Structures are given as C-alpha cells and as structure tokens.
C-alpha cells in the first residue's frame, strides 16, 4: 500500500535532478502513516551534472614502478564458451586508485574497513596549475589552503581536498606524466608535508587527492605526506582525472572502490556530482 504522496516521491527519486531530494522523500513516504502526521522531508542538495574523475585503466597507463598496472588474460571466449571472461593481474596502486591507511602504516585500516560514510564527501579543489607550470616539483602549501578558504570559506568537515596541478593532461605521455629524469628521479607536484600536517591538526578532512602519481611530490624520498596522512586513519586518491571540470567548491565526491579483504588500496571509480 502506498500512502498519499508516495507515487510522487518515487517518481522524484527516479529522476537524476531529484535524486537526493527523492531518496529522502521515498524514505518518508514508506514510513508515514498519514500526511497530517508527517514532518517535512529534508531537502538535500540536488545536482545538475555528473563528472567522471577516473582515468581509463589499461596496461599502458603510467605507473610508479614502470610496469603495467593491469594485465588481462582471456579465460573464456564467447564463440567457444558462450560467454566472455578475463582474468586480471593487477597492481593495487595503479591508475586512478585509493590509498588505504594500511598502505603506509603497520596497523592501519584496510580497504574493506574504511567507513562508508567517508567515501561520499564534499570536494574542495585547489588549483595550482600556474605554479606547477613554473615548477614541476611544486608542493601544495598551507598558503594555497589559506587562499582557497579566503575565497570559498572554511574547508567543510569530512571533505576531500584535491590538488589540481594539470598533470592529468599528460597521462598519454608517460615521460611527461612521470617526469622521470636520467637519474631516475620523478618530477611532478604533490602535497607539502606542512600542508598535510596542518590539515590533520586544524581541519576535519576525510581524504586528499592528486592528479599525479603520488600524494608526495615526485622527487620525494621520504614520502612525508604518505607517512603523516595515511597512519592518521585517512585515505588518499592518486591519478585523479578531470578536476578542471568541477568547481573549486560545491561538488560532492563519490568514491567507488572494491571491498577487498586486506587490500592496501585499489582502483577506484570516482564520480563528482555538481
């Protein structure tokens, strides 16, 4: 039985623009006894656009170790077996992926233990493209964070802070994307240790993200950002795509990552609702 208003709520839930509003309304309609007894459903934020923040994973995608991040083996073929199925050999930390706390800590949370509510987060995009163009080893600074807050107000609790360096444009050119020189040193922007420590101490941030190979700048040998951020119980995202297609503030990030037992990370499908 559907109480009055139920059909309208379901219809709203099935439209993209009314997704969040409709989801709340469906919950109300399903539990209400009569309209006169019901409180108004919460009006949650709508979205107009869905942006894919994920690069396509392939054996050609540049990796930190210089080996294919994924390899396929055709195990079953449609013509022979009636269906298609591949076996994958995959590097956890390749392509657009998530770093779980255990990646850089002895007893941190593995992927399947991440709190699901932290994987839907307000997205704050810090644009450092002009600085990265002048210095491939640029480190996102506390001043960059202060400047963002001056324009957009305080970083929201539970948000993901993403660095937009412009490096996503170079994914098709492994030499440019990694910046690896003749001495084997990488060159690309990342979070400074000072900015990372400030976020941990002064703000309630769920995750950080970069459009480069690593949360740390390319030349880093001590991985100070990894060592500070992940053991604090927070997650990181690397090789994020299309950050230039979302606003500095106001988007909502959805992190889809396989729930694999004891995984230190894994390929992620990242979606921004704008």
Secondary structure, DSSP 8 states (H G I E B T S, - for coil): ---TTHHHHHHHHTSSTTHHHHHHHHHHHHH-S-GGG----------S-EEE-B----TTS--TTSS-SEEEEEEE-HHHHSS-EEEEEE-TTSSSEEE-GGGGSSS---GGGS-GGGGEEEEEEEE-HHHHHH-TT-EE-HHHHHHHHHHH-S--TTEEEEEE-SGGGGTT-HHHHH---TTS-----EE-HHHHHHHHHHS-EEEEEESSS-SS-TT-SS-HHHHHHGGGT-EEEESB--GGGS-SSSEEEEEEE---TT-SEEEEEEEEE-
